[in-house]
């Protein structure tokens, strides 16, 4: 997936990118407007002097993707639905190794759906049932855990009120169960 994102940023097809520091708020003031700035987010200068090339992150250096979405209840179909809002590549920081892994930038998902729909996911276990990256993400066919929730306490990370590790994982599972129970309760009314 990183190859697809990187190629389409460099050829100018992906332009809806936003600063990761603001937590994935897709406001105009957070938008990364220039192609040079987008490239700078996942590259660093190799060596010293002005003639050295930039080193770009490759697919092996992407650790995971952060996904921002919203669960909502569709009254017409009486079911919970998920809307994917943004995706952020998260990986190695090439600029300063002391900082550790970083998020590069958020991408407004509706702006890249068409691009991801044209690219197929490699599946070495079943090549007869091919799906696109868009289908994979929209149908949530990936392992994940919830790391942040917007509720009465604000938009806070689970790590802000639970210890990292088992307690955070259990809290993530509790939130998932709460979403599923909400839908189930709607059917029982």
C-alpha positions as CSV (number, residue, x, y, z in Angstrom):
1,X,0.0,0.0,0.0
2,X,2.9,2.4,0.7
3,X,4.2,2.1,-2.8
4,X,0.8,3.1,-4.1
5,X,0.5,6.1,-1.8
6,X,4.1,7.3,-2.4
7,X,3.8,7.0,-6.2
8,X,0.5,8.9,-6.3
9,X,1.8,11.7,-4.0
10,X,4.8,12.1,-6.3
11,X,2.7,12.2,-9.5
12,X,0.3,14.7,-7.9
13,X,-2.8,12.5,-7.6
14,X,-2.9,12.6,-3.8
15,X,-3.2,16.1,-2.6
16,X,-5.5,15.9,0.4
17,X,-2.8,15.4,3.1
18,X,-2.8,17.0,6.6
19,X,-0.4,17.5,9.4
20,X,-0.2,14.5,11.8
21,X,0.5,16.7,14.8
22,X,-3.0,17.9,15.1
23,X,-4.5,14.4,15.6
24,X,-6.0,14.0,12.2
25,X,-8.2,17.0,12.1
26,X,-9.0,17.7,8.4
27,X,-9.1,21.5,8.5
28,X,-7.7,23.8,5.9
29,X,-5.2,25.2,8.3
30,X,-3.7,21.7,8.8
31,X,-3.5,21.0,5.1
32,X,-0.1,20.3,3.5
33,X,-0.3,22.2,0.3
34,X,3.0,21.6,-1.5
35,X,4.4,18.5,-3.1
36,X,7.8,19.3,-1.6
37,X,6.4,19.5,1.9
38,X,4.6,16.1,1.4
39,X,7.9,14.5,0.2
40,X,9.8,16.0,3.1
41,X,7.5,14.3,5.6
42,X,8.9,10.8,4.5
43,X,12.4,11.6,3.5
44,X,15.7,12.8,4.8
45,X,19.0,14.1,3.4
46,X,21.6,11.3,3.2
47,X,25.2,12.4,3.9
48,X,26.5,15.9,4.1
49,X,26.6,18.8,1.6
50,X,24.2,20.0,-1.0
51,X,24.8,17.3,-3.7
52,X,23.7,14.3,-1.6
53,X,20.3,12.7,-2.6
54,X,17.3,12.4,-0.4
55,X,16.5,9.0,1.0
56,X,12.9,8.1,0.9
57,X,11.0,5.7,3.2
58,X,10.4,2.3,1.5
59,X,7.6,-0.2,2.2
60,X,9.7,-2.2,4.7
61,X,10.1,0.9,6.9
62,X,6.4,1.4,7.3
63,X,5.4,-0.2,10.6
64,X,1.6,0.2,10.4
65,X,-1.2,2.6,9.4
66,X,-3.3,4.6,11.8
67,X,-6.9,4.8,10.6
68,X,-9.4,7.4,11.7
69,X,-13.0,6.5,11.3
70,X,-16.5,7.0,12.8
71,X,-19.1,4.6,13.8
72,X,-22.7,5.8,13.2
73,X,-26.2,4.3,13.4
74,X,-28.0,4.2,10.0
75,X,-31.7,4.5,10.9
76,X,-32.9,3.5,7.5
77,X,-31.2,0.1,7.5
78,X,-31.2,-0.2,11.3
79,X,-27.5,-1.0,11.6
80,X,-24.2,0.3,12.7
81,X,-22.0,1.5,9.9
82,X,-18.4,2.6,9.8
83,X,-17.1,5.5,7.8
84,X,-13.4,5.7,7.2
85,X,-12.2,9.3,7.3
86,X,-8.4,9.2,7.1
87,X,-5.3,7.0,7.0
88,X,-1.8,7.8,8.2
89,X,1.4,5.8,7.3
90,X,3.4,5.3,10.5
91,X,7.0,4.2,10.3
92,X,10.7,4.9,10.8
93,X,11.8,8.5,11.3
94,X,14.7,9.0,8.8
95,X,15.5,12.5,10.0
96,X,16.3,11.9,13.7
97,X,16.8,8.4,14.8
98,X,16.5,9.4,18.5
99,X,12.9,10.3,18.1
100,X,11.8,6.8,17.1
101,X,8.8,5.9,14.9
102,X,6.6,8.7,13.6
103,X,3.4,9.3,11.7
104,X,4.1,11.0,8.3
105,X,0.8,12.7,7.5
106,X,-2.9,12.1,7.4
107,X,-4.6,11.4,4.1
108,X,-8.3,12.3,3.7
109,X,-9.6,8.9,2.7
110,X,-12.5,9.9,0.4
111,X,-9.9,11.6,-1.8
112,X,-7.9,8.4,-2.4
113,X,-10.7,5.8,-2.6
114,X,-10.7,5.7,-6.4
115,X,-6.9,5.2,-6.4
116,X,-7.0,2.4,-3.9
117,X,-10.0,0.8,-5.6
118,X,-7.9,0.2,-8.8
119,X,-5.0,-1.5,-6.9
120,X,-5.4,-5.2,-5.8
121,X,-4.3,-6.7,-2.6
122,X,-1.7,-9.5,-2.8
123,X,-3.1,-12.6,-1.2
124,X,-0.8,-15.7,-1.3
125,X,-3.4,-17.9,0.2
126,X,-6.2,-17.3,-2.3
127,X,-5.7,-15.7,-5.7
128,X,-9.2,-16.5,-7.0
129,X,-10.9,-14.1,-4.7
130,X,-9.0,-10.8,-5.3
131,X,-10.1,-7.6,-3.6
132,X,-8.9,-4.0,-3.8
133,X,-7.2,-2.0,-1.1
134,X,-10.4,0.1,-0.8
135,X,-12.5,-3.0,-0.3
136,X,-10.0,-4.3,2.3
137,X,-10.2,-1.0,4.3
138,X,-13.9,-0.4,4.0
139,X,-14.8,-3.9,5.1
140,X,-12.3,-3.7,7.9
141,X,-10.4,-6.9,6.9
142,X,-7.4,-6.2,9.1
143,X,-6.2,-6.6,12.6
144,X,-6.7,-3.4,14.7
145,X,-7.1,-2.0,18.1
146,X,-8.7,1.2,19.3
147,X,-6.2,3.7,20.6
148,X,-8.4,6.8,20.9
149,X,-12.0,7.6,21.6
150,X,-14.1,10.7,21.4
151,X,-16.5,10.8,24.3
152,X,-17.6,13.1,27.2
153,X,-14.0,13.3,28.3
154,X,-12.9,14.7,25.0
155,X,-10.8,13.2,22.2
156,X,-8.3,11.4,24.4
157,X,-6.0,8.5,23.9
158,X,-6.5,5.3,25.9
159,X,-2.9,5.6,27.0
160,X,-3.8,8.8,28.8
161,X,-6.0,6.9,31.3
162,X,-4.8,3.3,31.1
163,X,-1.4,1.7,31.5
164,X,0.2,0.6,28.2
165,X,0.0,-3.1,27.6
166,X,-2.7,-5.4,28.8
167,X,-4.9,-2.7,30.4
168,X,-4.9,-0.7,27.1
169,X,-5.8,-3.7,25.1
170,X,-8.6,-4.6,27.4
171,X,-10.0,-1.1,27.3
172,X,-9.9,-1.2,23.5
173,X,-11.9,-4.5,23.5
174,X,-14.4,-2.9,26.0
175,X,-15.0,0.0,23.5
176,X,-15.5,-2.5,20.6
177,X,-18.0,-4.4,22.7
178,X,-19.8,-1.2,23.6
179,X,-20.2,-0.4,19.9
180,X,-21.5,-3.9,19.1
181,X,-23.9,-3.9,22.1
182,X,-25.3,-0.6,21.0
183,X,-26.3,-2.1,17.6
184,X,-27.6,-5.3,19.3
185,X,-29.7,-3.2,21.7
186,X,-31.3,-1.4,18.7
187,X,-32.6,-4.7,17.4
188,X,-34.1,-5.7,20.8
189,X,-36.2,-2.6,21.2
